[in-house]
Amino acid sequence: MLFPKQLKSQLISRKLHFQKFLQNWENRLKWFSCTTINWLNGNLVKLSDFKGKLVYMDIWATWCGPCVEEIPNMEKLYQHYKDDPRILLVSVSVDSKKNLWEKKLDEDKPQWPQYIVDGALKDKLYNEYIITGIPRFMMFDSEGRIITINAMRPSNGKLIPFIEEQLSKPKEIKGPGGMKMIKLK
């Protein structure tokens, strides 16, 4: 049996642990803007640079069979949305050998943006989004908030209706004095 002081101490400890957990999760609800990824041409890009569009992100590698199997489906998804300025499809490779990634891109010639992360950037990406395996698909809203870090694959027939649902949601904007307002289409 716990005495009142021990019980109070244990409850305070649990409350602090829970508050820390919630704070960490809230931090994950936004882009980690300091993280950069390498674009195909070698330029570094911040993930926050994608803000303003719904982002569907594919985390993949050339050595991952299921990842490579999704490439034709990603191409179909790109063809479906290529003229829609509200959405951006992005593939981020976690290959440790950049030459294999470049060779695969030369073979497939994907038309949507291609990036690569390695080393510390790869570790940060894996830790920040709790990535334990690939392929991993994630979706972020136009404000950079996470919609899901475990999105449906491009091969899933329910993905396009889900994307359409996300695109049709009204945007929340801040008015005078921080008042929340809804921007309709």
C-alpha positions as CSV (number, residue, x, y, z in Angstrom):
1,M,0.0,0.0,0.0
2,L,1.3,3.4,-0.9
3,F,1.3,6.2,1.6
4,P,-0.2,9.6,0.6
5,K,3.1,11.2,0.0
6,Q,4.4,8.3,-2.2
7,L,1.1,8.2,-4.1
8,K,1.2,12.0,-4.7
9,S,4.8,11.8,-5.8
10,Q,4.0,8.9,-8.2
11,L,1.0,10.8,-9.7
12,I,3.1,13.9,-10.2
13,S,5.8,11.9,-11.9
14,R,3.3,10.2,-14.2
15,K,1.7,13.5,-15.0
16,L,5.0,15.1,-15.9
17,H,5.9,12.1,-18.1
18,F,2.6,12.3,-19.9
19,Q,3.0,16.1,-20.4
20,K,6.4,15.5,-21.9
21,F,5.0,12.8,-24.2
22,L,2.2,15.2,-25.4
23,Q,4.7,18.0,-25.9
24,N,7.0,15.7,-28.0
25,W,4.0,14.6,-30.0
26,E,2.8,18.2,-30.6
27,N,6.3,19.0,-31.9
28,R,5.9,16.2,-34.4
29,L,2.7,17.7,-35.7
30,K,4.7,20.2,-37.6
31,W,7.6,19.9,-40.1
32,F,11.1,19.7,-38.6
33,S,12.1,22.8,-40.5
34,C,15.8,22.5,-39.7
35,T,16.1,19.2,-41.5
36,T,17.3,19.3,-45.1
37,I,17.3,16.8,-47.9
38,N,19.4,16.6,-51.0
39,W,17.6,17.2,-54.3
40,L,18.7,15.3,-57.4
41,N,20.7,18.2,-58.6
42,G,22.6,18.4,-55.3
43,N,20.8,21.4,-53.8
44,L,19.7,21.1,-50.2
45,V,16.0,21.6,-49.5
46,K,14.2,22.1,-46.2
47,L,11.1,20.1,-45.7
48,S,9.4,23.3,-44.6
49,D,10.0,24.6,-48.2
50,F,7.0,22.4,-49.2
51,K,4.6,24.4,-47.1
52,G,1.6,25.6,-49.0
53,K,0.7,22.3,-50.6
54,L,-0.6,19.0,-49.5
55,V,2.5,16.8,-49.6
56,Y,2.4,13.0,-50.2
57,M,5.8,11.7,-49.4
58,D,7.3,8.3,-50.4
59,I,10.2,7.0,-48.3
60,W,12.0,4.3,-50.3
61,A,15.3,2.7,-51.3
62,T,16.5,1.0,-54.5
63,W,17.3,-2.3,-52.5
64,C,13.7,-2.5,-51.2
65,G,11.6,-4.8,-53.4
66,P,8.2,-3.5,-52.2
67,C,9.4,0.1,-52.6
68,V,10.4,-0.5,-56.2
69,E,7.0,-2.3,-56.9
70,E,5.2,0.9,-55.9
71,I,7.1,3.1,-58.4
72,P,4.6,2.4,-61.3
73,N,1.7,3.2,-59.0
74,M,3.5,6.4,-57.8
75,E,3.8,7.3,-61.5
76,K,0.0,6.8,-62.0
77,L,-0.7,9.0,-59.0
78,Y,1.7,11.7,-60.3
79,Q,-0.1,11.6,-63.7
80,H,-3.5,12.0,-61.9
81,Y,-2.3,15.1,-59.9
82,K,0.4,16.6,-62.1
83,D,-1.7,19.6,-63.1
84,D,-3.1,20.2,-59.6
85,P,-1.2,23.0,-57.9
86,R,-2.6,22.1,-54.4
87,I,-0.6,18.9,-54.1
88,L,3.0,17.8,-54.3
89,L,4.3,14.2,-54.6
90,V,7.8,13.7,-53.3
91,S,10.0,10.6,-53.1
92,V,12.8,10.5,-50.6
93,S,15.4,7.8,-50.9
94,V,17.2,6.4,-47.9
95,D,19.9,4.7,-50.0
96,S,23.4,4.8,-48.6
97,K,24.9,4.5,-52.1
98,K,23.9,7.6,-54.0
99,N,25.2,6.1,-57.3
100,L,22.6,3.3,-57.1
101,W,19.9,5.8,-56.5
102,E,21.0,7.9,-59.4
103,K,21.1,4.8,-61.7
104,K,17.6,3.9,-60.7
105,L,16.4,7.4,-61.5
106,D,18.1,7.2,-64.9
107,E,16.3,4.0,-65.6
108,D,12.8,5.0,-64.4
109,K,12.9,8.8,-65.2
110,P,10.4,9.8,-62.6
111,Q,8.8,13.2,-63.2
112,W,8.0,14.1,-59.6
113,P,10.7,15.6,-57.2
114,Q,13.3,13.1,-56.0
115,Y,15.5,13.5,-52.9
116,I,17.9,11.5,-50.9
117,V,18.9,11.5,-47.3
118,D,21.8,9.7,-45.6
119,G,23.8,9.6,-42.5
120,A,22.5,11.9,-39.7
121,L,19.7,13.2,-41.9
122,K,18.4,9.7,-42.5
123,D,18.6,9.0,-38.7
124,K,16.7,12.2,-38.0
125,L,14.0,11.3,-40.5
126,Y,13.6,7.8,-39.1
127,N,13.5,9.0,-35.5
128,E,11.3,12.0,-36.1
129,Y,8.6,10.0,-38.0
130,I,9.0,6.7,-36.2
131,I,10.0,4.9,-39.4
132,T,10.8,1.3,-38.7
133,G,10.5,0.0,-42.2
134,I,10.1,1.0,-45.8
135,P,8.3,1.7,-48.0
136,R,6.7,4.4,-45.8
137,F,4.2,6.9,-47.2
138,M,3.4,10.1,-45.2
139,M,1.0,13.0,-45.8
140,F,1.2,16.6,-44.6
141,D,-1.3,19.4,-45.0
142,S,-0.5,22.7,-46.6
143,E,0.5,24.1,-43.2
144,G,3.1,21.4,-42.7
145,R,1.0,19.5,-40.1
146,I,1.0,15.7,-40.2
147,I,-2.1,14.2,-41.6
148,T,-0.6,10.7,-41.3
149,I,2.8,9.2,-41.0
150,N,1.5,5.9,-42.2
151,A,-0.4,6.8,-45.4
152,M,-1.9,4.3,-47.8
153,R,0.4,3.1,-50.6
154,P,-0.2,4.4,-54.1
155,S,-1.4,1.0,-55.1
156,N,-4.3,1.3,-52.7
157,G,-7.5,2.2,-54.5
158,K,-8.7,4.2,-51.5
159,L,-5.8,6.7,-51.7
160,I,-7.1,9.1,-54.3
161,P,-10.5,9.5,-52.5
162,F,-8.5,10.1,-49.3
163,I,-6.4,12.7,-51.0
164,E,-9.5,14.4,-52.5
165,E,-11.0,14.5,-49.0
166,Q,-7.9,16.2,-47.6
167,L,-7.8,18.7,-50.5
168,S,-11.4,19.6,-50.0
169,K,-11.1,20.5,-46.3
170,P,-11.4,24.2,-45.6
171,K,-8.2,25.9,-44.5
172,E,-8.0,27.5,-41.1
173,I,-6.5,31.0,-41.1
174,K,-5.8,33.4,-38.3
175,G,-7.7,36.7,-38.3
176,P,-7.2,39.8,-36.3
177,G,-6.0,39.1,-32.8
178,G,-5.3,35.5,-33.6
179,M,-9.0,34.7,-34.1
180,K,-9.5,31.5,-36.0
181,M,-11.3,31.8,-39.3
182,I,-12.1,29.3,-42.0
183,K,-11.1,30.0,-45.6
184,L,-13.5,28.3,-47.9
185,K,-12.4,27.3,-51.4
